[in-house]
Amino acid sequence: MSAEINEWYEFNQETIEALLNDGSNAELPHSIEYHFASDNFDQLEKAAVDAFKAGFEVGDAEELVLDDGGTLFCFDAVIERPLELDVINKDTVTLLAIADKHKVHYDGWGTYFVE
C-alpha cells in the first residue's frame, strides 16, 4: 500500500493547495466527502459500517448502471475538517485501510469552496 498511499498524499496536497490558491477559507472547516465504490453491495455496506464506526457520517449507497450494463454501488463518508494536510492524510490512511479490508475501491475526496 506504500506506493498507493504516496499517490494519495500527493493528491491530497495538490487538492488542498488548489482550494487555498482559489481562495477557499482555511480558517473555516470544510465538509470533506470521501468516496467509495464497489460492484459488491454487501462488501460496500461493511465498509460503510466501519467508516461510521471511525467517526464519519455515511450516506446511503447509490446504484449506478455502467455503460456496459454492469452495476456499481457507491457512498460517501463525510466529516467536517480543516484543510490541513496532516488531518486529511490521517483520514486517507484510515479509509484506505477500511477499503482494503473490505475489498472496495477508495476513490479520493472532494469538498466545496468555503468563503
Helices and strands as residue ranges (DSSP letters): H 2-21, E 30-38, H 41-53, E 57-58, E 62-65, E 71-81, H 85-102, E 105-110
